[in-house]
Amino acid sequence: MTPTQPFVPGARRRPPRSPAHQLPRWSMMKIWWREIDRVLLGLLLLLMTLGTIAVAAASPASAGRLSTSATTLEPLYFFYRHLGWQAVALMVMFGVSMLSRANARRLGVLLAAAMLALLFIVPVFGIEINGARRWINLGMQFQPSEFLKPAFAVGLAWIVSWRMRDPNLPVLAICSALTGLVFVLLMMQPNFGEAILFGGIWLVMILLAGFPVQRFGMVIGGALLAITATYFLYDNARHRIDAFFGGGTAYDQVDLASRTLLAGGWTGAGYGLGIRKMSLPEAHTDYIFSVIGEEFGLIACAVIVLIYLAIVVRVLIRLLDEEDLFALLAGTGLVTLFGGQAVINILVNLQLFPSKGMTLPLVSYGGSSTIAVCLTMGLLIAITRRNPFLKSRSKGLGEYLAFGQAQPMTDRPCSPKREMSA
């Protein structure tokens, strides 16, 4: 007679799910809202709002220049299209910002591999516009380099963070080789302006990782040699640099942008009353900062600059107490990319830098470029997410740099009463 198994209530039921799977969507949204940097999100939304107003002011100038005898664009053509692209970009930014830090890292690495593969295809099958072959059409026309920039920052941070596991890994050689490969692929388009940004991301990663100065100097020397060779081998870059140092004429784009920027004075001519913007090429993209200066004044330009500065400073302050090397490197790389692109665009409009064909992040009109910038900020928000109820128990960057107070490294000491009773 076989013994019967004892009856256990609920033995055949499925095991309970983990608490993470039991959270309703509304609870997950509340957790996301508590963990993100809401000040940073507010600054980004404010910048996008001001950018929408700026595109509305610049749209008539670009619509008039691009209209032909066969097709006449309405004055607010680019403004209406900008609203649609901004809606898509906001969905991308909020969706990516809800990822965990690990999933954000995985997304960045996979996206970097995909966009790097597309860079090999662009010189052959890309679409040529204004003498440059930078775009590719996969159902939507976009520049793979735009989406590679945030993914490259995340991927490079992931590679540099390998040093925490094995200090003997050739991390510097791997990062330098990847950066050099991207530089070569970009110069085949050609796209020297984007190559500078990638070099800046690499430089920030190397500095924060604390590599030896001797090895770092050798790589910097090689980079300077490559830039010098670019001047002699890349005609477009040589002409722009020569025009910049030799002084432009009244018909140069940079000179027109500088004149337009200063035409409004401190308070501007008023919305829709700008005149010089009508002769400004790419008024809604590359030179929208000049349109802001003419119609809203230099004070409005200063406000835009302060918002960019506030975003960069806010991210860096939040990273001061970060103890995860990957998060520190990725966050710094992404904010360097964002701030560096803004600085280059503003300096071009001020006639302090050669023209690079680079948009002003979250302000200029853009389709895929706006989505790429919002993807960048979504990754930044996701990587800098932090539980406000958990305190760090190890040293962060702020403590190493003597910013702020040191966190206790030992358990909480016993009270005097407990010591006496013991």
C-alpha positions in Angstrom: 0.0 0.0 0.0 1.5 3.2 -1.2 1.5 6.0 1.4 -0.6 8.9 0.4 1.0 12.3 0.3 -0.2 14.8 2.9 -2.6 17.4 1.9 -1.0 20.9 1.8 -3.4 23.8 1.2 -2.4 25.8 -1.9 0.4 23.4 -2.9 -0.7 23.3 -6.5 -1.1 27.1 -6.8 1.4 29.1 -8.7 4.2 30.7 -6.7 3.5 34.3 -5.9 5.1 36.9 -8.1 7.8 39.2 -6.9 6.7 42.5 -5.4 8.1 44.4 -8.5 5.6 42.6 -10.8 2.7 43.3 -8.4 3.1 47.1 -8.6 0.3 48.8 -10.7 1.3 51.2 -13.4 0.2 54.2 -11.3 2.6 53.1 -8.4 5.5 52.7 -10.9 4.8 56.2 -12.2 4.9 57.6 -8.6 8.2 55.8 -8.0 9.5 57.3 -11.2 8.4 60.8 -10.2 10.2 60.5 -6.9 13.4 59.2 -8.3 14.0 61.5 -11.2 15.5 65.0 -11.0 12.3 67.1 -11.3 14.3 70.4 -11.5 16.2 69.1 -14.5 13.0 67.9 -16.1 11.4 71.4 -15.6 14.4 73.1 -17.1 14.3 70.9 -20.2 10.6 71.5 -20.6 11.1 75.3 -20.2 13.8 75.2 -22.8 11.6 73.3 -25.3 8.8 75.9 -24.7 11.1 78.8 -25.5 12.4 76.8 -28.5 8.8 76.5 -29.8 8.4 80.3 -29.6 11.7 80.8 -31.4 10.8 78.4 -34.2 7.5 80.3 -34.7 9.5 83.5 -35.1 12.0 81.9 -37.5 9.5 79.9 -39.6 8.4 82.7 -41.9 12.0 83.4 -42.9 12.8 79.8 -43.8 9.4 79.2 -45.4 10.0 82.2 -47.7 13.5 81.2 -48.7 12.4 77.6 -49.5 9.2 78.5 -51.4 9.3 78.2 -55.2 7.1 79.3 -58.0 5.5 75.8 -58.0 5.2 75.4 -54.2 4.6 78.1 -51.7 5.0 77.3 -48.0 2.8 79.0 -45.5 4.7 81.2 -43.0 4.2 78.9 -40.0 4.9 75.7 -42.0 8.0 74.7 -39.9 6.3 75.7 -36.7 3.4 73.3 -37.2 5.8 70.5 -38.1 7.9 71.3 -35.1 5.0 70.8 -32.8 4.5 67.3 -34.2 8.1 66.4 -33.9 8.2 67.7 -30.3 5.3 65.5 -29.4 7.1 62.4 -30.6 10.4 63.6 -29.0 8.7 64.1 -25.6 7.2 60.5 -25.8 10.7 59.2 -26.5 12.3 61.2 -23.6 9.6 60.2 -21.0 9.7 56.6 -22.2 13.5 56.3 -22.0 13.6 58.1 -18.6 11.4 55.3 -17.1 14.1 52.7 -17.8 16.2 51.4 -15.0 19.9 52.2 -15.0 20.8 48.8 -16.2 18.3 48.9 -19.0 19.4 52.3 -20.0 23.0 51.0 -20.3 21.8 48.1 -22.4 19.8 50.4 -24.7 22.8 52.7 -25.1 25.2 49.8 -26.0 22.8 48.2 -28.5 22.0 51.6 -30.1 25.7 52.4 -30.4 26.4 49.1 -32.2 23.4 49.6 -34.6 24.3 53.3 -35.4 28.0 52.4 -35.8 27.0 49.8 -38.4 24.9 52.4 -40.2 27.9 54.7 -40.4 29.7 52.2 -42.6 26.7 52.2 -45.0 26.1 56.0 -45.1 29.1 56.8 -47.5 27.8 54.3 -50.0 24.0 54.4 -49.7 23.5 57.7 -47.9 21.5 60.7 -49.2 23.6 63.7 -50.3 22.4 67.1 -49.2 24.4 70.3 -49.7 27.5 68.3 -50.7 27.5 66.1 -47.7 26.4 62.5 -47.5 25.2 62.2 -43.9 21.6 61.0 -44.1 20.1 57.6 -44.6 16.5 56.7 -45.3 15.0 53.7 -43.4 11.4 54.8 -43.6 12.5 58.1 -42.0 15.4 60.2 -43.1 17.9 60.7 -40.3 21.5 61.1 -39.5 22.9 58.0 -37.7 25.6 60.2 -36.1 22.8 62.1 -34.2 21.7 58.9 -32.5 25.2 57.6 -32.1 26.3 60.5 -29.9 24.2 59.6 -26.8 24.8 55.9 -27.4 28.5 56.5 -27.8 28.7 58.3 -24.4 26.9 55.5 -22.7 28.9 52.8 -24.4 32.2 54.5 -23.7 31.3 54.9 -20.0 30.4 51.2 -19.9 33.8 50.2 -21.4 35.8 52.6 -19.0 33.9 51.1 -16.0 35.5 47.8 -16.8 38.5 49.1 -14.9 36.7 48.5 -11.6 36.7 44.7 -12.4 40.2 44.5 -13.8 42.6 47.4 -13.8 44.9 45.7 -16.3 42.3 45.8 -19.2 43.4 48.0 -22.1 40.5 50.3 -21.7 42.3 53.4 -23.0 43.3 51.6 -26.2 39.8 50.3 -26.8 38.2 53.7 -26.2 40.8 55.5 -28.4 40.4 53.0 -31.2 36.6 53.3 -31.2 36.8 57.1 -31.2 39.3 57.0 -34.0 37.0 54.7 -36.0 34.1 57.0 -35.5 36.2 60.0 -36.5 37.3 58.4 -39.8 33.7 57.3 -40.6 32.4 60.9 -40.0 35.1 62.5 -42.1 34.1 60.2 -45.0 30.7 62.0 -45.1 32.2 64.6 -44.3 31.1 65.8 -40.8 33.9 67.5 -39.0 31.6 69.3 -36.5 30.2 66.0 -35.1 33.7 64.5 -35.0 34.7 67.3 -32.6 31.8 66.4 -30.2 32.8 62.8 -30.2 36.4 63.8 -29.4 35.1 65.9 -26.5 33.1 63.0 -25.1 36.2 60.8 -25.3 38.3 63.5 -23.6 35.9 63.9 -20.7 35.8 60.1 -20.1 39.6 59.8 -20.1 40.0 62.7 -17.7 37.4 61.4 -15.2 38.8 57.9 -15.4 42.2 59.1 -14.2 44.5 57.5 -16.8 48.2 58.1 -16.6 49.3 61.5 -17.9 52.0 60.1 -20.2 49.6 57.8 -22.1 47.0 60.5 -22.2 49.5 63.0 -23.7 50.4 60.6 -26.5 46.8 60.2 -27.5 46.2 63.9 -27.4 49.2 64.4 -29.7 47.8 62.0 -32.1 44.4 63.8 -32.1 46.1 67.1 -32.8 48.0 65.5 -35.6 44.7 64.2 -37.1 43.1 67.6 -36.8 46.0 69.2 -38.6 45.8 66.6 -41.4 42.1 67.4 -41.7 42.8 71.0 -42.4 45.0 70.1 -45.4 42.9 67.2 -46.7 39.3 68.4 -46.0 38.6 71.4 -48.3 35.4 72.5 -46.7 37.0 72.7 -43.2 40.0 74.6 -44.6 37.7 77.1 -46.3 35.6 77.7 -43.2 38.7 78.0 -41.0 40.4 80.4 -43.4 37.2 82.5 -43.7 36.9 82.6 -39.9 40.5 83.8 -39.2 40.7 86.0 -42.3 37.5 87.9 -41.6 34.2 87.3 -43.4 32.2 89.3 -45.8 28.7 90.6 -45.7 27.6 87.5 -47.6 29.0 84.9 -45.3 26.5 82.9 -43.2 28.4 83.5 -40.0 28.7 87.2 -40.6 25.0 87.5 -41.5 24.1 85.6 -38.3 26.2 88.0 -36.2 24.6 91.0 -37.8 21.1 89.5 -37.2 21.9 88.7 -33.6 22.9 92.3 -32.8 20.2 94.0 -34.8 17.6 93.7 -32.1 19.6 95.4 -29.3 18.8 94.5 -25.7 15.1 94.2 -26.0 14.6 93.1 -29.6 12.4 94.4 -32.5 9.4 92.3 -31.3 7.8 89.1 -32.4 7.4 88.9 -36.2 9.1 92.3 -36.7 12.6 91.1 -37.6 13.9 92.1 -41.0 17.5 90.7 -41.2 16.2 87.2 -40.5 14.6 87.1 -43.9 18.0 86.9 -45.6 19.5 84.5 -43.1 20.0 80.9 -44.3 18.8 78.1 -42.1 17.1 80.6 -39.8 15.0 77.9 -38.1 17.9 75.5 -37.4 21.5 76.5 -37.4 21.0 80.2 -36.8 17.9 80.3 -34.7 19.9 81.9 -31.9 20.4 85.0 -34.1 16.7 85.2 -34.8 16.1 85.2 -31.0 18.5 88.1 -30.7 16.9 90.1 -33.4 13.2 89.7 -32.3 13.5 89.2 -28.6 16.8 90.9 -27.8 20.1 90.1 -26.2 18.4 89.7 -22.8 16.4 86.8 -24.2 19.7 85.3 -25.5 21.2 85.6 -22.1 18.3 83.8 -20.6 18.7 80.9 -23.0 22.4 80.7 -22.2 21.6 80.7 -18.4 19.1 77.9 -18.9 21.8 75.8 -20.6 24.2 76.6 -17.9 21.7 75.7 -15.2 21.0 72.3 -16.8 24.8 71.4 -17.0 25.4 72.6 -13.4 22.3 70.8 -12.1 23.5 67.5 -13.6 27.0 67.9 -12.3 25.8 68.7 -8.8 23.6 65.6 -8.8 26.6 63.5 -9.9 28.8 64.7 -7.0 27.5 62.1 -4.6 27.3 59.4 -7.3 29.2 56.2 -6.2 28.6 54.2 -9.4 31.5 54.8 -11.8 29.4 54.0 -14.9 26.6 56.4 -13.8 29.2 59.1 -13.1 30.9 58.7 -16.5 27.7 58.3 -18.6 26.0 61.2 -16.9 29.0 63.5 -17.4 29.4 62.4 -21.0 25.8 63.0 -21.9 25.7 66.4 -20.3 29.0 67.3 -22.0 27.4 66.3 -25.3 24.4 68.5 -24.7 26.3 71.5 -23.4 29.0 71.2 -26.0 26.6 71.3 -28.9 24.9 74.3 -27.4 28.2 76.1 -26.9 29.4 75.5 -30.5 26.1 76.7 -32.0 26.1 79.9 -29.9 29.7 80.6 -30.7 29.0 80.2 -34.4 26.2 82.7 -34.1 28.4 85.1 -32.3 31.1 84.8 -35.0 33.5 83.3 -32.5 33.7 79.8 -34.1 33.7 78.5 -37.7 30.4 77.4 -39.1 29.7 73.7 -38.3 26.0 73.2 -39.4 25.0 72.2 -35.8 21.6 72.9 -34.3 20.8 74.4 -30.9 19.6 71.5 -28.7 15.9 71.6 -27.9 15.5 75.1 -29.4 16.2 74.6 -33.1 13.7 73.1 -35.5 14.4 69.5 -36.2 12.8 66.1 -36.9 15.2 63.3 -36.1 17.6 65.7 -34.4 15.0 66.7 -31.9 14.2 63.1 -31.2 17.9 62.3 -30.8 18.4 65.2 -28.3 15.3 64.1 -26.3 16.7 60.5 -26.3 19.9 61.9 -24.9 18.1 63.7 -22.1 15.9 60.6 -21.4 19.0 58.5 -21.0 20.5 61.2 -18.7 17.3 61.3 -16.5 17.3 57.5 -16.3 20.9 57.1 -15.4 20.7 59.8 -12.7 17.6 58.4 -11.1 18.0 57.9 -7.4 15.9 56.8 -4.5 15.5 59.8 -2.3 15.0 57.7 0.8 18.4 55.8 0.5 21.6 57.5 1.6 24.9 56.6 0.2 27.2 54.7 2.6 30.3 55.0 0.4 32.4 57.8 -0.9 31.2 59.6 -4.0 32.8 62.0 -6.3 31.9 65.0 -4.2 33.7 63.5 -1.2 36.8 62.8 -3.2 36.9 66.4 -4.5 36.1 67.8 -1.0 32.7 69.0 -2.0 30.3 68.4 0.9 30.4 66.2 4.0 31.7 62.7 4.3 29.2 59.9 4.7 29.7 57.5 7.6 31.5 54.4 6.6 30.6 52.3 9.7 27.4 51.2 11.3 25.6 53.5 13.6 27.2 53.6 17.0 25.4 52.3 20.0 23.8 54.7 22.4 25.5 55.3 25.8 22.6 53.5 27.6 23.2 50.4 25.6 27.0 50.5 26.3 26.4 50.9 30.1 23.9 48.0 30.1 26.3 45.8 28.2 
